[in-house]
Amino acid sequence: METPEHHIFVCASFRADGDPKGVCHRKGSVNLLPYIENEILDRGLDAQITSTGCMKACDHGPVMVIQPKGLWYGNVESEDSVDEILDALEEDEVVAERRIG
């Protein structure tokens, strides 16, 4: 198995008991997962997407992290914000106004 060039993590706010209680989940992060997956495929990005438990960055939710670049993005609430981040990833740039951390 080849590992992807990028691994995109999207906070789904799940807690250890499986309950989705956090900000990211309430703001629709899980609903963006199919869109992100389709964009990865449509753009031909060598990337994988994973939903995660709470990333402890609720003040910035929904949160998306791109590894291995170590880029943490906040307020990823719409398809437009996803497009902005994926456009930057393709250009090897950073969306400074969404970056957290």
C-alpha positions as CSV (number, residue, x, y, z in Angstrom):
1,M,0.0,0.0,0.0
2,E,1.3,3.4,-0.9
3,T,0.7,6.2,1.5
4,P,-0.9,9.4,0.3
5,E,1.1,12.6,-0.1
6,H,-1.4,14.5,2.1
7,H,-3.7,13.3,4.9
8,I,-6.6,15.6,5.6
9,F,-8.2,15.4,9.0
10,V,-11.7,16.9,9.7
11,C,-12.8,17.3,13.3
12,A,-16.1,15.5,13.8
13,S,-16.2,16.3,17.6
14,F,-16.6,12.7,18.7
15,R,-15.8,12.0,22.3
16,A,-14.4,8.8,23.8
17,D,-17.9,7.4,24.3
18,G,-18.8,8.1,20.6
19,D,-21.0,11.1,21.3
20,P,-20.7,14.0,18.8
21,K,-21.0,16.9,21.2
22,G,-18.6,19.6,20.0
23,V,-18.7,22.7,18.0
24,C,-17.3,21.2,14.7
25,H,-20.1,18.6,14.6
26,R,-22.8,21.2,15.4
27,K,-21.5,23.4,12.6
28,G,-21.7,20.7,10.0
29,S,-18.2,19.4,9.6
30,V,-19.4,15.8,9.0
31,N,-21.7,17.0,6.2
32,L,-18.6,18.4,4.4
33,L,-16.8,15.0,4.3
34,P,-18.5,13.7,1.0
35,Y,-17.8,17.1,-0.7
36,I,-14.1,17.0,0.4
37,E,-13.8,13.4,-0.8
38,N,-15.3,14.2,-4.2
39,E,-13.0,17.3,-4.6
40,I,-9.9,15.2,-3.8
41,L,-10.9,12.8,-6.5
42,D,-12.0,15.5,-9.0
43,R,-8.8,17.4,-8.5
44,G,-6.6,14.3,-8.7
45,L,-5.0,15.1,-5.3
46,D,-2.9,12.4,-3.7
47,A,-4.8,12.7,-0.5
48,Q,-6.8,10.8,2.0
49,I,-9.5,12.2,4.3
50,T,-10.3,11.1,7.8
51,S,-12.9,12.3,10.3
52,T,-11.6,12.6,13.8
53,G,-12.6,12.9,17.4
54,C,-12.4,16.3,19.1
55,M,-9.2,18.2,18.2
56,K,-9.6,20.5,21.2
57,A,-9.8,23.7,19.0
58,C,-13.5,24.4,19.5
59,D,-13.0,28.2,19.4
60,H,-12.0,27.8,15.7
61,G,-14.4,25.0,14.7
62,P,-15.0,23.4,12.3
63,V,-11.3,22.4,12.1
64,M,-9.4,20.8,9.2
65,V,-5.8,19.7,9.5
66,I,-3.5,18.9,6.6
67,Q,-0.5,16.6,7.2
68,P,2.4,16.3,6.8
69,K,2.4,20.1,6.3
70,G,1.0,20.6,9.9
71,L,-1.5,23.1,8.6
72,W,-4.5,23.7,11.0
73,Y,-7.4,25.6,9.5
74,G,-10.4,26.9,11.3
75,N,-13.9,28.1,10.5
76,V,-14.2,25.6,7.7
77,E,-18.0,25.8,7.5
78,S,-18.8,25.7,3.8
79,E,-17.8,24.2,0.4
80,D,-16.3,27.6,-0.5
81,S,-13.9,27.4,2.5
82,V,-13.0,23.9,1.5
83,D,-12.3,25.0,-2.1
84,E,-10.2,27.8,-0.8
85,I,-8.0,25.4,1.3
86,L,-7.8,22.8,-1.5
87,D,-6.9,25.4,-4.1
88,A,-4.0,26.5,-1.8
89,L,-2.9,22.9,-1.2
90,E,-2.7,22.5,-5.0
91,E,-0.6,25.6,-5.3
92,D,1.6,24.7,-2.3
93,E,0.3,27.8,-0.5
94,V,-1.4,28.6,2.8
95,V,-4.7,30.3,3.5
96,A,-3.3,32.6,6.1
97,E,-6.7,34.0,7.2
98,R,-8.0,30.6,8.1
99,R,-4.8,29.2,9.7
100,I,-4.8,28.6,13.4
101,G,-2.1,27.6,15.8
